[in-house]
Amino acid sequence: MEVRIGVIYTPKEISIEVDSSPDDLIKAINAAMKDDDAMVWLNDISGRKVGIPSERLAYVEIETGPDSKRVGFGPV
């Protein structure tokens, strides 16, 4: 599934592919948000670790459906 994360004061978002469940991902983010000094750590499908300071998270988008990968132009 694809996860897009917005970071405060950063114009680009972080986009990674993870293989964990949406519920596990939400639990990990919520746990990190409870502690202002915590990092949100995610493992992508290629084994890379990505860490974001929890106080810098602006938003998190989780795409789980098969329609999340669309190509082309025009109305959806």
Order of alpha helices (4+ residues) and beta strands (2+ residues): beta-beta-alpha-beta-beta-beta
